[in-house]
């Protein structure tokens, strides 16, 4: 199975963005509405939530709504407010040793549902490089030019409520924050629609992993490893196993950043399941303003000073059912 990833510089959404949105509107609607999902909020409720929690985004949101025209569902989709819940895998770790600080992560998700678009943007004047997902610039992980990195994993399946998609919350943090301290303060006040974990790192080495979700207070930890659970998990779960592998790797005194990156290509961190494939590995080095997107046998490096537009198609071979 193959997947093509592309890289683009797009300071603000414009005509090219509108063409992509129109082409992907049906897919975005399926993401937002889900299957058998409860009734979604009105467009007015969505805008009000955005204005209340992310006022810095309202101007751009209004511009986008004006571009798509009189399309109530599109306006709701663009808010990222109260979408249907979705599952994802993912493992990530903070490295504070030589060549660090760094954050490395695997993103596990069905390949067909991933946008595969790497962007450098400057929505508010602050440049951001991120792996983005429809409908408009939500980040699966990313870094801004101040040296702040943010990445997420699923935190569990049990709780769902009112709040924003995690990809919008990561974009907001990268657009408005310049340090871990600022990012943690923002994450603590933003409502998440389902359980998620966010790891943030800045160029000083300051870091945090924040447990988020509806009907719980945000919990701020100094964990340097994170998979798909929060405070409690069954010891026999794959999430616990993956985190244990990461913890053991970081505790190994002979470990290097390159060796740690290689571990992310091995089981149980690397998944070849059709339903949750490790789509890519991202290695962020905020002090250098550099991210390496990694696949077995291929590296695609991007920096703020030298951002390379283009495309890469990876052949994942035959995936397991």
Order of alpha helices (4+ residues) and beta strands (2+ residues): beta-alpha-alpha-alpha-alpha-beta-beta-beta-beta-beta-beta-alpha-alpha-beta-beta-beta-beta-alpha-alpha-beta-beta-beta-beta
